[in-house]
Amino acid sequence: MENFLEQLTREQLAEVERQFDIYCSGAKEIIPAWELKNKIAMSILKNKPLKVKLGLDPSAPDVHLGHTVVLNKLKQFQENGHTIQLIIGDFTGKIGDPTGKSTVRKQLTNEEVKNNAKTYFEQFGKVLDMEKVELHYNSKWLSRLNLEDIIHLASSITVARLLERNDFSERFRAGKPISLHEFFYPLMQGFDSVELESDVELGGTDQHFNVLMGRQLQEHFGKEKQIVILLPLLEGLDGVEKMSKSKNNYIGVDDSPSDMYGKTMSIPDELIVKYFELVTDLPLERKKQIKEELAQGKLHPRDAKMLLARTIVSSFYNAQQAESAEEAFKAVFQRGGLPDDIPVVKWQGEMEVPIVDLLTELKLQKSKTEARKMIQNGGVRINEVKVIDINLMVDIKQEPVIQVGKRKFVKLER
Amino acid sequence: MENFLEQLTREQLAEVERQFDIYCSGAKEIIPAWELKNKIAMSILKNKPLKVKLGLDPSAPDVHLGHTVVLNKLKQFQENGHTIQLIIGDFTGKIGDPTGKSTVRKQLTNEEVKNNAKTYFEQFGKVLDMEKVELHYNSKWLSRLNLEDIIHLASSITVARLLERNDFSERFRAGKPISLHEFFYPLMQGFDSVELESDVELGGTDQHFNVLMGRQLQEHFGKEKQIVILLPLLEGLDGVEKMSKSKNNYIGVDDSPSDMYGKTMSIPDELIVKYFELVTDLPLERKKQIKEELAQGKLHPRDAKMLLARTIVSSFYNAQQAESAEEAFKAVFQRGGLPDDIPVVKWQGEMEVPIVDLLTELKLQKSKTEARKMIQNGGVRINEVKVIDINLMVDIKQEPVIQVGKRKFVKLER
């Protein structure tokens, strides 16, 4: 790649540095950093926006706070006049898993793909200016490839290189089968970058291998190589696993203000700073200040979390709704009262029910094992009184209020 | 597969056994033998010929005696009324090696493919009745495959299974690169069997993996699985390496009767029986007798070889030409005279030339190193006198006859 940096004026160089600092903030890795600066320089010199790509899995359109990490990064590019390329991976979605073994990668109909894309589009609109976003379906070019094209594509990569990908290498070492077609998914993702001539691709750190594939394939096809920006993965409410719908540890961008607020309040204290950094768009200075004050003990974690929750709700709704959510939260959890909007269930069964059965039948717990654990951990209350006995028989006739954890309530009526 | 054997009459069963014995003779492996019997039974019951497949590499059309091993096997099927499917692998030939690394798999033009197919066709006609043979070009179906088809195809096979193939596993262990596209060649060969619904596929033992792939893919696509018949590889004139054009250790089916005869006479004694078994169509009984007589010392190896050479020349030419070739051979090698048809070269260079240079310039030896070895081994004669001195200066003015090995002669003229 030509060196554009040395062709810039001092003011232009300062602009490169300004943008570069923004794009680096919160990023885990930039591969390679020098080329990113040079690409920014090129876009300034040629007055040509960079093409910044994000690939999306069409099978799981529920957008949560984990996505906003990358969305916020896209927003930074958009605010500096660059072009966002969203790729809906509808080709793979339509194929599903041909071995039929994976339920996750089940085959989607055209309509499902379109609906899921629409969901992304609506929910991303909460962060990005969608009128300026390019939306692409990769079936457009992937379905046109024939065997000859694919052999050329496959010739650019070695089997050993593919087996280096973490999940592949683990399975290979463990003697677990890897179907040959699985090797195609990274190739297809990489080929999207060839087709769209992307300058930058964003991804979570778990996308390391796939996103680098784009660089490799672009080079193979004689194109400029894209820059890879890897963003940290956001842990979910449990503080351990990556936030995801399937782990049920997520804050959905479609959650109600009170849910969003309450869920934010439930994150472990250790994650407060990371959440501020990754999912809020507060100025860098403000984020630093919060971090320092927390470290020095000047800011109480509870107060920091309330600020975080308010900031998050404000960004997806507005300041007033954030305040209402805070008020409601305080009413329940800080003053100790019950919330106003407890769902009511008309009980159809026996009038005396073991507490464990009741929790699972009301779907407050997934399994009896988990229900028992929750009781043993002191997480279950009936009419605000902690349940001690895991064999307790609940008297439905009294129309009790059942509470699980901090925020799940059901009022039973007979 | 349905059991057809139990539906046969006694006479029909005898016919199955008769054919089965023929197809087994000389075969290294039949996978699985029971199914072959059952397929023969089916063809008898339904009066439906079996489809017997042989795949051909379009890049190397020079047919030699090594090919006749498999051609003779095809001939046996043809004589029993079954259908031969010859597949020209033109698809791979047209692609070549996309990495550009292999000179062997260079890209062929349409015309080259057609010409090579024509060569096969003409040369195979010396063994098979080509009017009854089906000729297929696999580009017909392979070029139609799109990415979705290929992903389905690839989903049927695991990476570990592909890495089991001998050459792949060796390279993988040695850390040598295997390009992903190389995994496609066995898949494509297997898919040919799916498309043509082959009942039987023939191959050399080095084709073990590829030919079994057809079975696996047919099953994946819900078809009856083909039987695999693996035939031993024929060692070339050196008695060590597989006969091949590139090793220059072959007897071409287009060789002149005298070349064919002479080359056959040059094989090591240990190969006499194997050549009788694999490349002649003498009756099984006769082959057994020769083997026994050789073992008992009743038949001299030289006489056995002469019989072999006569038989081979007869089958590609006729008995009379075989006899002439034998006469000529005897004239030179047994009576010690020079042959009548020595090629004459008009020498343009110096009149005194070192013997080593002369041998390479006349292309009687590939390199000076080999020329020196040949002299040291006593394989070079000038005017029927063995050359001892590797630094000998040859006097061209005497218009000498140069002889290398038993059968290469050049007469120099100034």
Boltz contact constraints between the chains, C-beta under 6 A:
constraints:
  - contact:
      token1: [A, 95]
      token2: [B, 148]
      max_distance: 6.0
  - contact:
      token1: [A, 95]
      token2: [B, 151]
      max_distance: 6.0
  - contact:
      token1: [A, 98]
      token2: [B, 151]
      max_distance: 6.0
  - contact:
      token1: [A, 98]
      token2: [B, 152]
      max_distance: 6.0
  - contact:
      token1: [A, 98]
      token2: [B, 155]
      max_distance: 6.0
  - contact:
      token1: [A, 99]
      token2: [B, 155]
      max_distance: 6.0
  - contact:
      token1: [A, 142]
      token2: [B, 147]
      max_distance: 6.0
  - contact:
      token1: [A, 145]
      token2: [B, 147]
      max_distance: 6.0
  - contact:
      token1: [A, 146]
      token2: [B, 146]
      max_distance: 6.0
  - contact:
      token1: [A, 147]
      token2: [B, 142]
      max_distance: 6.0
  - contact:
      token1: [A, 147]
      token2: [B, 145]
      max_distance: 6.0
  - contact:
      token1: [A, 148]
      token2: [B, 95]
      max_distance: 6.0
  - contact:
      token1: [A, 150]
      token2: [B, 150]
      max_distance: 6.0
  - contact:
      token1: [A, 151]
      token2: [B, 95]
      max_distance: 6.0
  - contact:
      token1: [A, 151]
      token2: [B, 98]
      max_distance: 6.0
  - contact:
      token1: [A, 151]
      token2: [B, 181]
      max_distance: 6.0
  - contact:
      token1: [A, 151]
      token2: [B, 184]
      max_distance: 6.0
  - contact:
      token1: [A, 152]
      token2: [B, 98]
      max_distance: 6.0
  - contact:
      token1: [A, 154]
      token2: [B, 180]
      max_distance: 6.0
  - contact:
      token1: [A, 154]
      token2: [B, 181]
      max_distance: 6.0
  - contact:
      token1: [A, 155]
      token2: [B, 98]
      max_distance: 6.0
  - contact:
      token1: [A, 155]
      token2: [B, 99]
      max_distance: 6.0
  - contact:
      token1: [A, 155]
      token2: [B, 179]
      max_distance: 6.0
  - contact:
      token1: [A, 155]
      token2: [B, 181]
      max_distance: 6.0
  - contact:
      token1: [A, 157]
      token2: [B, 180]
      max_distance: 6.0
  - contact:
      token1: [A, 158]
      token2: [B, 177]
      max_distance: 6.0
  - contact:
      token1: [A, 158]
      token2: [B, 178]
      max_distance: 6.0
  - contact:
      token1: [A, 158]
      token2: [B, 179]
      max_distance: 6.0
  - contact:
      token1: [A, 159]
      token2: [B, 178]
      max_distance: 6.0
  - contact:
      token1: [A, 159]
      token2: [B, 180]
      max_distance: 6.0
  - contact:
      token1: [A, 177]
      token2: [B, 158]
      max_distance: 6.0
  - contact:
      token1: [A, 178]
      token2: [B, 158]
      max_distance: 6.0
  - contact:
      token1: [A, 178]
      token2: [B, 159]
      max_distance: 6.0
  - contact:
      token1: [A, 179]
      token2: [B, 155]
      max_distance: 6.0
  - contact:
      token1: [A, 179]
      token2: [B, 158]
      max_distance: 6.0
  - contact:
      token1: [A, 180]
      token2: [B, 154]
      max_distance: 6.0
  - contact:
      token1: [A, 180]
      token2: [B, 157]
      max_distance: 6.0
  - contact:
      token1: [A, 180]
      token2: [B, 159]
      max_distance: 6.0
  - contact:
      token1: [A, 181]
      token2: [B, 151]
      max_distance: 6.0
  - contact:
      token1: [A, 181]
      token2: [B, 154]
      max_distance: 6.0
  - contact:
      token1: [A, 181]
      token2: [B, 155]
      max_distance: 6.0
  - contact:
      token1: [A, 184]
      token2: [B, 151]
      max_distance: 6.0
